[in-house]
């Protein structure tokens, strides 16, 4: 019975570790808002900050993220753990060979071993001279022995099925690590694009601040010349200070987004960096929901992870069903034993063991029914994921189309607002109008520029989400971003 329990316990450990991997591998399209609950917002920082300024492109940021992101590291460690479980399952197929040796001084009580006075009297008649005088039933001897032991399971249904389950769990862990790589690409690219968008807001705010300074200077000069009221100068000064507040807030946002980006890619938060890639914009080749869905079913790591999880649970179910089969094992040893004063002699043992459960039906049926329920639950999740993939593909395509149109409208609004500001500036300079309409035109242009930056950011995010939904984010993010 002891031999048949070993593969069962090993199988349970493999299954428990694989179940943990399933929980860690839950798919998430949208990033969590809190870094405390999302390890992909952290990283393993290996180098302190320097005085050098790092020129950081989007490709460089993603490369650094794949090397040091905390979420990916955790997925890799979990994969190594599952691989260790697979090696433990492999050992059940391999022989176990060990060598032992010992030497010690022993004292024996012959009477306790069955050689009492009565037994000795029966042997005395065959001994010349009878029992030696002063014979003691307490003897002492120095015993030295060495043995080599061999144990191997020749056949076990649970062991065979457990090995298949361990292989499926290893493949599932691999796809979970690959999924984590895609998560890193999406998180890092999102943080990079967010920082670029914030930097664009700073540039727009600086440009508007310079325009406000010019407007204030003109209002001040015309007020001194007596051709404009003090109200125009006050209005221009208020507009300049309001724009300075916008610039301060925008610069603060950039600094915080850069810190978040550095945390995700393993750079010290104090390290100075400069982003070298501007916000990309390019039209994306049209795709149908069917094309995206076909690509997802072929390339999505979460789908492949769940497929292997189903295969693993199917093997676990087979292992529990195979517990009714007999287990055949072989064990033996060979050694040399030397007793002081007598000499050495070789010893060996060869034992074949056939064991099978006679009555353990409640336990066997319980294991089988529980594993069957887990298998059916995983099959239901797999079927649900197919529908979810279709939904995500269609939603991502709708988002790409909508945000692309928003970019077009935002660009048109910026052009119109720029023309309106230029016309209003000419009217104010010509003395036709006061600067109230000019301030309004400046605010309209600022809002239009903000909307354009936000729409470009959302358009790029929607393309990343589409690549993620299709399962090709890590390989084709450059194509989708138009780099």
For each residue, the residues with C-beta under 8 A, 3 or more apart:
1: 4 5 355 357
2: 5 6
3: 6 153 327 329 353 355
4: 1 7 8 156 158 323 327 355 356 357
5: 1 2 8 9
6: 2 3 9 10 92 153
7: 4 10 11 92 153 156 158 159 162 327
8: 4 5 11 12 158 323
9: 5 6 12 13
10: 6 7 13 14 88 89 92 159 162
11: 7 8 14 15 89 158 159 161 162 165 316 319
12: 8 9 15 16
13: 9 10 16 17 85 88
14: 10 11 17 18 85 86 88 89 162 165 166 169
15: 11 12 18 19 165 312 316
16: 12 13 19 20
17: 13 14 20 21 81 82 85 169
18: 14 15 21 22 82 85 165 166 168 169 172 173 309 312
19: 15 16 22 23
20: 16 17 23 24 78
21: 17 18 24 25 78 82 169 172 173 176
22: 18 19 25 172 309
23: 19 20 26
24: 20 21 74 75 78 176
25: 21 22 172 175 176 179 302 305
26: 23
27: 179 302 385
28: 31 32 183
29: 392 465 468 469
30:
31: 28 38 40 41 186 187 190
32: 28 37 38 41
33:
34: 37 38
35: 38 41 42 263
36:
37: 32 34
38: 31 32 34 35 41 71
39: 42 70 71 74
40: 31 69 70 71 72 180 183 184 187 264
41: 31 32 35 38 70 187 260 263 264
42: 35 39 69 70 71 263 264
43: 65 68 69 70 263 264 265 266 267
44: 68 70 73 266
45: 68 266 267 268
46: 68 266
47: 50 267 268
48: 268
49: 268 269 270 271 272
50: 47 271
51: 272
52: 272
53: 272 273 274
54: 267 271 272 273 274
55: 60 273 274 276
56: 60 61 273 274 275 276
57: 60 61 275 276 277
58: 61 62 189 192 193 277 481 483
59: 62 63 478
60: 55 56 57 63 64
61: 56 57 58 64 65 188 189 191 192 261 265
62: 58 59 65 66 184 185 188 189 477
63: 59 60 66 67
64: 60 61 67 68 188 265 266 267
65: 43 61 62 68 69 72 184 185 187 188 264 265 266
66: 62 63 69 72 181 184 185
67: 63 64 266
68: 43 44 45 46 64 65 73 265 266
69: 40 42 43 65 66 72 73 184 187 188 264 265 266
70: 39 40 41 42 43 44 73 74
71: 38 39 40 42 74 75 180 183 184 187
72: 40 65 66 69 75 76 177 180 181 183 184
73: 44 68 69 70 76 77
74: 24 39 70 71 77 78 180
75: 24 71 72 78 79 176 177 179 180
76: 72 73 79 80 177 180
77: 73 74 80 81
78: 20 21 24 74 75 81 82 173 176 177
79: 75 76 82 83 170 173 174 176 177
80: 76 77 83 84
81: 17 77 78 84 85
82: 17 18 21 78 79 85 86 169 170 172 173
83: 79 80 86 87 170 173
84: 80 81 87 88
85: 13 14 17 18 81 82 88 89 166 169
86: 14 82 83 89 90 166 167 169 170
87: 83 84 90 91
88: 10 13 14 84 85 91 92 166
89: 10 11 14 85 86 92 159 162 163 165 166
90: 86 87 93 94 163 166
91: 87 88 94 96
92: 6 7 10 88 89 153 156 159 162 163
93: 90 153 159 163
94: 90 91 152
95: 150 151 152
96: 91 149 150 151 152
97: 148 149 150
98: 148 149
99: 146 147 148 149
100: 146 147 148 149
101: 145 146 147
102: 144 145 146
103: 142 143 144 145
104: 142 143
105: 140 141 142 143
106: 140 141 142 143
107: 138 139 140
108: 113 138 139 140 141
109: 112 113 137 138
110: 113 115 116 137 138 139
111: 114 115 116 117 137
112: 109
113: 108 109 110
114: 111 119
115: 110 111 119 120 137
116: 110 111 119 120 137
117: 111 120 121
118: 121 122
119: 114 115 116 122 123
120: 115 116 117 123 124 131 135
121: 117 118 124 125 131
122: 118 119 125
123: 119 120 126 127
124: 120 121 127 130 131
125: 121 122 130
126: 123
127: 123 124 130 131
128:
129: 132
130: 124 125 127
131: 120 121 124 127 135
132: 129 135
133:
134:
135: 120 131 132
136: 139
137: 109 110 111 115 116
138: 107 108 109 110
139: 107 108 110 136
140: 105 106 107 108
141: 105 106 108 339 340 341 342
142: 103 104 105 106 339 340
143: 103 104 105 106 337 338 339 340
144: 102 103 337 338 340
145: 101 102 103 335 336 337 338 347
146: 99 100 101 102 335 336
147: 99 100 101 333 334 335 347
148: 97 98 99 100 333 334 335
149: 96 97 98 99 100 331 332 333
150: 95 96 97 330 331 332 333
151: 95 96 329 330 331
152: 94 95 96 329 330 331
153: 3 6 7 92 93 156 159 327 328 329
154: 328 329 330
155: 326 327 328
156: 4 7 92 153 159 160 322 325 327 328 329
157: 160 161 318 319 321 322 323 324 325 327
158: 4 7 8 11 161 162 319 320 322 323 325
159: 7 10 11 89 92 93 153 156 162 163
160: 156 157 163 164 319 322
161: 11 157 158 164 165 315 316 318 319 322
162: 7 10 11 14 89 92 158 159 165 166 315 316 319
163: 89 90 92 93 159 160 166 167
164: 160 161 167 168 311 315 318
165: 11 14 15 18 89 161 162 168 169 312 313 315 316 319
166: 14 18 85 86 88 89 90 162 163 169 170
167: 86 163 164 170 171
168: 18 164 165 171 172 308 309 311 312 315
169: 14 17 18 21 82 85 86 165 166 172 173 308 309 312
170: 79 82 83 86 166 167 173 174
171: 167 168 174 175 304 308 311
172: 18 21 22 25 82 168 169 175 176 305 306 308 309 312
173: 18 21 78 79 82 83 169 170 176 177
174: 79 170 171 177 178
175: 25 171 172 178 179 301 302 304 305 308
176: 21 24 25 75 78 79 172 173 179 180 301 305
177: 72 75 76 78 79 173 174 180 181
178: 174 175 181 182 301
179: 25 27 75 175 176 182 183 301 302 305
180: 40 71 72 74 75 76 176 177 183 184
181: 66 72 177 178 184 185 474
182: 178 179 185 186 301 468 471 473 474
183: 28 40 71 72 179 180 186 187
184: 40 62 65 66 69 71 72 180 181 187 188 264
185: 62 65 66 181 182 188 189 473 474 477
186: 31 182 183 189 190 464 465 468 473
187: 31 40 41 65 69 71 183 184 190 191 264
188: 61 62 64 65 69 184 185 191 192 261 264 265
189: 58 61 62 185 186 192 193 464 477 481
190: 31 186 187 193 194 461 464
191: 61 187 188 194 195 257 260 261 264
192: 58 61 188 189 195 196 261 275 277
193: 58 189 190 196 197 279 457 460 461
194: 190 191 197 198 257 457
195: 191 192 198 199 254 257 258 261 275
196: 192 193 199 200 275 277 278 279 457
197: 193 194 200 201 279 453 454 456 457
198: 194 195 201 202 250 253 254 257
199: 195 196 202 203 254 275
200: 196 197 203 204 279 453 456
201: 197 198 204 205 250 253 254 450 453
202: 198 199 205 206 247 250 251 254
203: 199 200 206 207
204: 200 201 207 208 446 449 450 453
205: 201 202 208 209 243 246 247 250 446
206: 202 203 209 210 247
207: 203 204 210 211
208: 204 205 211 212 243 246 442 445 446
209: 205 206 212 213 240 243 244 247
210: 206 207 213 214
211: 207 208 214 215 442
212: 208 209 215 216 236 239 240 243 442
213: 209 210 216 217 240
214: 210 211 217 218
215: 211 212 218 219 236 239 240 425 428 435 438 442
216: 212 213 219 220 233 236 237 239 240
217: 213 214 220 221
218: 214 215 221 222 236 428 429
219: 215 216 222 223 228 232 233 235 236 237 435
220: 216 217 223 224 233 236
221: 217 218 224 225
222: 218 219 225 227 228 232
223: 219 220 226 227 228 229 230 232 233
224: 220 221
225: 221 222 228
226: 223
227: 222 223 431
228: 219 222 223 225 232 233 434
229: 223 232 233 434
230: 223 233 234
231: 234 235 434
232: 219 222 223 228 229 235 236 434 435
233: 216 219 220 223 228 229 230 236 237
234: 230 231 237 238
235: 219 231 232 238 239 435 436 439
236: 212 215 216 218 219 220 232 233 239 240 435 439
237: 216 219 233 234 240 241
238: 234 235 241 242
239: 212 215 216 235 236 242 243 439 442
240: 209 212 213 215 216 236 237 243 244
241: 237 238 244 245
242: 238 239 245 246
243: 205 208 209 212 239 240 246 247 442 446
244: 209 240 241 247 248
245: 241 242 248 249
246: 205 208 242 243 249 250 446
247: 202 205 206 209 243 244 250 251
248: 244 245 251 252
249: 245 246 252 253
250: 198 201 202 205 246 247 253 254
251: 202 247 248 254 255
252: 248 249 255 256
253: 198 201 249 250 256 257
254: 195 198 199 201 202 250 251 257 258
255: 251 252 258 259
256: 252 253 259 260
257: 191 194 195 198 253 254 260 261
258: 195 254 255 261 262 273 275
259: 255 256 262 263 269
260: 41 191 256 257 263 264
261: 61 188 191 192 195 257 258 264 265 273
262: 258 259 265 267 268 269 271 273
263: 35 41 42 43 259 260 267 269
264: 40 41 42 43 65 69 184 187 188 191 260 261
265: 43 61 64 65 68 69 188 261 262
266: 43 44 45 46 64 65 67 68 69
267: 43 45 47 54 64 262 263 271 273
268: 45 47 48 49 262 271
269: 49 259 262 263
270: 49
271: 49 50 54 262 267 268
272: 49 51 52 53 54
273: 53 54 55 56 258 261 262 267
274: 53 54 55 56
275: 56 57 192 195 196 199 258
276: 55 56 57
277: 57 58 192 196 280 483
278: 196
279: 193 196 197 200 453 456 457 460
280: 277 460 481 482 483
281: 407 456 459 460 482
282: 481 482
283: 404 482
284: 287 400 404 463 466 480 482
285:
286:
287: 284 291 292 397 466
288: 291 292
289: 292 293 390 393 394 397
290: 293 294
291: 287 288 294 295
292: 287 288 289 295 296 393 396 397 466 469 470
293: 289 290 296 297 389 390 393
294: 290 291 297 298
295: 291 292 298 299 470 471 472
296: 292 293 299 300 303 389 392 393 469 470 471
297: 293 294 300 303 386 389
298: 294 295 471
299: 295 296 470 471 472
300: 296 297 303 304 389 470 471
301: 175 176 178 179 182 304 305 471
302: 25 27 175 179 305 306 385
303: 296 297 300 306 307 382 385 386 389 471
304: 171 175 300 301 307 308
305: 25 172 175 176 179 301 302 308 309
306: 172 302 303 309 310 378 381 382 385
307: 303 304 310 311 382
308: 168 169 171 172 175 304 305 311 312
309: 18 22 168 169 172 305 306 312 313 378
310: 306 307 313 314 375 378 379 382
311: 164 168 171 307 308 314 315
312: 15 18 165 168 169 172 308 309 315 316
313: 165 309 310 316 317 371 374 375 378
314: 310 311 317 318 375
315: 161 162 164 165 168 311 312 318 319
316: 11 15 161 162 165 312 313 319 320 371 374 375
317: 313 314 320 321 368 371 372 374 375
318: 157 161 164 314 315 321 322
319: 11 157 158 160 161 162 165 315 316 322 323
320: 158 316 317 323 364 367 368 370 371
321: 157 317 318 324 368
322: 156 157 158 160 161 318 319 325
323: 4 8 157 158 319 320 357 364 367
324: 157 321 356 357 364
325: 156 157 158 322 356
326: 155 354 355 356
327: 3 4 7 153 155 156 157 353 354 355 356
328: 153 154 155 156 352 353 354
329: 3 151 152 153 154 156 352 353 355
330: 150 151 152 154 350 351 352 353
331: 149 150 151 152 349 351 353
332: 149 150 348 349 350 351
333: 147 148 149 150 347 348 349
334: 147 148 346 347 348 349
335: 145 146 147 148 346 347 348
336: 145 146 344 345 346 347
337: 143 144 145 344 345 347
338: 143 144 145 342 343 344 345
339: 141 142 143 342 343
340: 141 142 143 144
341: 141
342: 141 338 339
343: 338 339
344: 336 337 338
345: 336 337 338
346: 334 335 336
347: 145 147 333 334 335 336 337
348: 332 333 334 335
349: 331 332 333 334
350: 330 332
351: 330 331 332
352: 328 329 330
353: 3 327 328 329 330 331
354: 326 327 328
355: 1 3 4 326 327 329
356: 4 324 325 326 327
357: 1 4 323 324 360 364
358:
359:
360: 357 363 364
361: 364 365
362: 365 366
363: 360 366 367
364: 320 323 324 357 360 361 367 368
365: 361 362 368 369
366: 362 363 369 370
367: 320 323 363 364 370 371
368: 317 320 321 364 365 371 372
369: 365 366 372 373
370: 320 366 367 373 374
371: 313 316 317 320 367 368 374 375
372: 317 368 369 375 376
373: 369 370 376 377
374: 313 316 317 370 371 377 378
375: 310 313 314 316 317 371 372 378 379
376: 372 373 379 380
377: 373 374 380 381
378: 306 309 310 313 374 375 381 382
379: 310 375 376 382 383
380: 376 377 383 384
381: 306 377 378 384 385
382: 303 306 307 310 378 379 385 386
383: 379 380 386 387
384: 380 381 387 388
385: 27 302 303 306 381 382 388 389
386: 297 303 382 383 389 390
387: 383 384 390 391
388: 384 385 391 392
389: 293 296 297 300 303 385 386 392 393 469
390: 289 293 386 387 393 394
391: 387 388 394 395
392: 29 296 388 389 395 396 469
393: 289 292 293 296 389 390 396 397 466 469 470
394: 289 390 391 397 398
395: 391 392 398 399 469
396: 292 392 393 399 400 462 465 466 468 469
397: 287 289 292 393 394 400 401 466
398: 394 395 401 402
399: 395 396 402 403 462 465 466
400: 284 396 397 403 404 459 462 463 466
401: 397 398 404 405
402: 398 399 405 406 462
403: 399 400 406 407 455 458 459 461 462
404: 283 284 400 401 407 408 459
405: 401 402 408 409
406: 402 403 409 410 455 458 459
407: 281 403 404 410 411 452 455 456 459
408: 404 405 411 412
409: 405 406 412 413 455
410: 406 407 413 414 448 451 452 454 455 456
411: 407 408 414 415 452
412: 408 409 415 416
413: 409 410 416 417 448 451 452
414: 410 411 417 418 445 448 449 452
415: 411 412 418 419
416: 412 413 419 420 448
417: 413 414 420 421 441 444 445 447 448 449
418: 414 415 421 422 445
419: 415 416 422 423
420: 416 417 423 424 441 444 445
421: 417 418 424 425 438 441 442 444 445
422: 418 419 425 426
423: 419 420 426 427
424: 420 421 427 428 433 437 438 441
425: 215 421 422 428 429 438 441
426: 422 423 429 430
427: 423 424 430 432 433 437
428: 215 218 424 425 431 432 433 434 435 437 438
429: 218 425 426
430: 426 427
431: 227 428
432: 427 428
433: 424 427 428 436 437 438
434: 228 229 231 232 428 437 438
435: 215 219 232 235 236 428 438 439
436: 235 433 439 440
437: 424 427 428 433 434 440 441
438: 215 421 424 425 428 433 434 435 441 442
439: 235 236 239 435 436 442 443
440: 436 437 443 444
441: 417 420 421 424 425 437 438 444 445
442: 208 211 212 215 239 243 421 438 439 445 446
443: 439 440 446 447
444: 417 420 421 440 441 447 448
445: 208 414 417 418 420 421 441 442 448 449
446: 204 205 208 243 246 442 443 449 450
447: 417 443 444 450 451
448: 410 413 414 416 417 444 445 451 452
449: 204 414 417 445 446 452 453
450: 201 204 446 447 453 454
451: 410 413 447 448 454 455
452: 407 410 411 413 414 448 449 455 456
453: 197 200 201 204 279 449 450 456 457
454: 197 410 450 451 457 458
455: 403 406 407 409 410 451 452 458 459
456: 197 200 279 281 407 410 452 453 459 460
457: 193 194 196 197 279 453 454 460 461
458: 403 406 454 455 461 462
459: 281 400 403 404 406 407 455 456 462 463
460: 193 279 280 281 456 457 463 464 481
461: 190 193 403 457 458 464 465
462: 396 399 400 402 403 458 459 465 466
463: 284 400 459 460 466 467 480 481
464: 186 189 190 460 461 467 468 473 477 480 481
465: 29 186 396 399 461 462 468 469
466: 284 287 292 393 396 397 399 400 462 463 469 470 480
467: 463 464 470 472 473 476 477 480
468: 29 182 186 396 464 465 471 473
469: 29 292 296 389 392 393 395 396 465 466
470: 292 295 296 299 300 393 466 467 473
471: 182 295 296 298 299 300 301 303 468
472: 295 299 467 475 476
473: 182 185 186 464 467 468 470 476 477 480
474: 181 182 185 477
475: 472
476: 467 472 473 479 480
477: 62 185 189 464 467 473 474 480 481
478: 59 481 483
479: 476 482 483
480: 284 463 464 466 467 473 476 477
481: 58 189 280 282 460 463 464 477 478
482: 280 281 282 283 284 479
483: 58 277 280 478 479
